[in-house]
Amino acid sequence: MTAIEQYLLDTYRASQHGTPMPPPPGHDDVAVLRAARTYEQFRAVLDGAPGHHPWRSALHRLLTRRDAA
């Protein structure tokens, strides 16, 4: 059974029992990814590393290397 099929089944059951409707699949995915990113940045700061995104550091190293050449 796919996630959408389960969602439709849960929605039907909720309407039959008068309970609140479940959130649609994938509704909070972006929030979960942001929370995971924030946690990793927090752990990096505690470990003494820069707290910003690692791609930003890589891009900075690439651009400064290009400017120096």
N, C-alpha and C positions, 0 to 999 in steps of 0.2 A: 504494500500500500504506500502510495506516495504521500508526501507532506500535505499536498493540497487536498487529496482524498480524505486524509485524517482530519484536516481542518473542516472540511464540509460535513463530515460525520459528527464532529464535536459541535459544530454550529447547529446542526439539526437537533442533536440531543439537548443542547442548551435552550433552544427555542421550545422544545417539548416540556422541559422541566422548569422553565422560567428562571434559569440561572443566567449570569452574565455571559456574554459571548466571548470566546477566546480570541486572543490577538491573532492576526493573520501570520502565516509563516514568514520568517525573515524580517519581522517588524522591528526587532531590536538588534539586528546584526551589526549595524554601524556603531551603535552605542557600545556594544561588547568589544568591538575592535578598537574603538577609541580608549576604552578603559584598559584594555591590555597594553596598548601603546603607552598610555600614561604611567601604568605600573612599571613597565620596562624602563622608561625614562627616569622614574623615581629610583629604581634599583641602581641604575647607572650612576646617578648622582651620589648615592650612598657608597658606591664602590670607588668614587673618585673620578669617574669618566665624565665627559661632557653630557649634559642633560638633553641636548637637542637630538634631532633625528640623525641616525648614522649616515643616511644618504647626503645630508647637508654637509657633514664632515668630508665625505668622499668627494663631493662636488667642489668644495673649497680647496682640497688638496689638488685636485685635477686642474682647477683654474689657476691656482698660484704657481703650479709647476709650469703651466703653459705660459704665464706672464714672465717667469724667470728665464725662459729659454729664448 
